[in-house]
Amino acid sequence: MSTAQVGAKRLEPAAIAGVMSREVANFRTFWKATTFSSVLEPVIYLLAFGLGLGSTLVKNVDGLSYVEFVGTGMVATAVIFSSALPAMFGTFIKERFQRTYDAILAAPVDVEELVTAEALWIAIRAGFYGCFPLVVAMLFGLSPAWGMLTVPFFCFFTAFGFASFGIAVAASVPKIDSFNYVTTLIITPLFLVAGTFFPINQLPQGFQIAANFNPLYQLVELVRAASFGFEAVDSLRFAALIGFALVMWRLAVSRMTTRLVD
Amino acid sequence: MDAAIKLRGVVKAFGSITAVDGLDLEVPQGICLGLLGPNGAGKSTTMRLLTGQAIADSGELRVLEYELPREAKKARAEMGVVPQLDNLDVDVTVEDNLAVYARLYRVKDVRAAVDEALDLARLRDRRREAVDKLSGGMRRRLLLARGLVHNPRLVLLDEPTVGLDPQIRTEMWTLIGGLRSRGATILMSTHYIEEAERLADEVAVMHHGKIISRGRPADLIAEHAGRETAEVYGPPDRLAEVRAEAEAEGLPVRPAGPAIAIVGSEASTNGVIPEDAIRRAATLEDVFVLLTGEEAA
């Protein structure tokens, strides 16, 4: 059997594509369930918050109707829940319980390529599913805009960061139950104080400053900008997301190297 | 011709435990070497060192023509690994499991490689079924075929039949035998003596992280155990008595489950071997237990 030359280069596309092809093969067995919940979840949220809060308590937020406000904000919710959590659980299960990584790392793939491929795949998926809330919100009255075509890219970089974060967490915890600390202390606050359900500018100033360091808040602002008009500051927000993705990626590679190579 | 594997003075410690402790091991091309040792002897760590999944603290490692760990990735491309534990993707079809690994190993014609592996595993008619629909024996054959999908020059088999029922074990032995005849070099770790005796051209006995003896099974038996072993059954008091007499005569005695085995019994002349002893040909197991002091599986 002839095999292609394996170079000594880092991040070989063939290795990354190989690892991703494993993910795709597995995803084909459960894509219906993922798609189902990606469609239904924003519908439920929009019904609950949009009709509940929006029609009774809140009419207008920052000049937007509550459906416009939540519909765009929920993109961030969809992104974090389809990136950080699958990365945490998926990585831990593949490493510890299924021993998948033992088999992959016995092939000409190194840890850096493995981590990059896993994060890339999750980011592509989340980039796609992250747009579902926008589409659903359109059924509830959000007007389409050309700028929304940029949303998948914002979602992709944010999800790459959070997927890498999830991989780094999975590589650092002793057991799967430790994820409870991470979801309670990090993920839940990040997703609540992202300006999804209520605007940040009504919070005490300390929270407002802190929110700027929340990548999900930056994503929410970018999605609203994409829907209702960009400003100069948005390029800074985008740069911050790319920075977040890069830092988390390197962290994930280093944590996983410690975990997987004795 | 260069050796397929060449290890010199390899040390690997985990905290205070030195798993591999000055290991020297050379595996010539084209042979099947059985790496025999009790649990904890360092066999699995040795396997991980060879794939670069563990990095040695010191020593030299060469696999095929590559120097580890620097060129581990190149070495892995030409090496097949069959793990001890089944780590197939259970929801995915048989052929997709193979195709993924054909891609990971950079095989150019993925479809041809998958077909060939399906034939090897005798799973051509189950190719579109999910792995969790397969029987235990089929899964094992698939696991083996997955490690061979790129037709590697060197194959590492890590305890290939551990925990399998006898029928599946025999089936695996047939497949591994077939692999030998294709000319691949095989390094097989095992703690089943019978497995090593049947499949290995040479056996290396590993204990406390180093090789303590090495040779063809028949030579090792002749050297360490002689021709014949006498097994004596009976109550503990009697066994202790027989043991003391035999040892006084200079014959090595080892525990053998409920019995004791007097090794090299053909050399005894003055009747220390009881009448009711069962005399049998010496085996590799006698050698193993004498050398490692541990009963084999």
Interface residues (C-beta under 8 A of the other chain):
Chain A: M1 S2 T3 A4 Q5 V6 A8 A14 A15 A17 G18 V19 S21 R22 A25 N26 R28 T29 F30 Q98 R99 T100 D102 A103 I104 L105 A106 A107 P108 V109 D110 L260 V261 D262
Chain B: K12 F14 T45 R48 T51 G52 Q53 A54 I55 E71 K73 K74 R76 A77 E78 M79 V81 P83 L85 N87 D89 D91 V92 D96 N97 A99 V100 Y101 R103 L104 Y105 R106 V107 K108 D109 A112 A113 E116 A130 R146 V149 H150 N151
